[in-house]
Amino acid sequence: MFSETVKLEKLRQKVEDLNKQSGDRSDYIDYGKPNPAQLREAQETMKKLDVEIKAGQAELKQLLDTLRKQQPQVVEEWVKYHVSLLEMFVAEKSTDKNAGTRKYVAKETIDEWNKLGSGEVDYVNINGHFLKDYKNHVRSFNENSQMGEFIKAMKTSNSAKPGNKAWWQFWK
């Protein structure tokens, strides 16, 4: 695993976290019934977060642009890592009531990663509701992560065998 791949992922996560914080503040304003002082504070926080989000996106874009020119294998590794994980979700055999939506979200996210790989976009958000376990897994992403070994282990794990729960259904 390239150290630059990890840096890309950490920057992506930083932008994702800032977006979540901003969304939380927006929800608070919309549904929390803040008093005028709380409303001003929440709005100021959102403005600060917006500046941080834009800075994080610019940093990610700059690094991606550099790597696309100088080390395209890093971007390719990053995209393949995510796409290969998402392909496991698409291939799942599950009867869970949300399985169809989960597969659809995974396919849409694969499309976004492919767009990132081709240079059409510079950021991919991960749906924390339907792909919570995927999102949590990529949070553990580091220089020692072995993409191929992880994917092989997930495909051959006991929980991936017919008749058992899907590997991501840890609560069942």
Secondary structure, DSSP 4 states (H G I P E B T S, - for coil): --HHHHHHHHHHHHHHHHHHHHHHHHHHHHHS---HHHHHHHHHHHHHHHHHHHHHHHHHHHHHHHHHHH-HHHHHHHHHHHHHHHHHHHH-----TTHHHHHHHHHHHHHHHHHHHHTS-S-----TTTTHHHHHHHTT--TT--HHHHHHHHHHSGGGSTTSPPTT-TT-
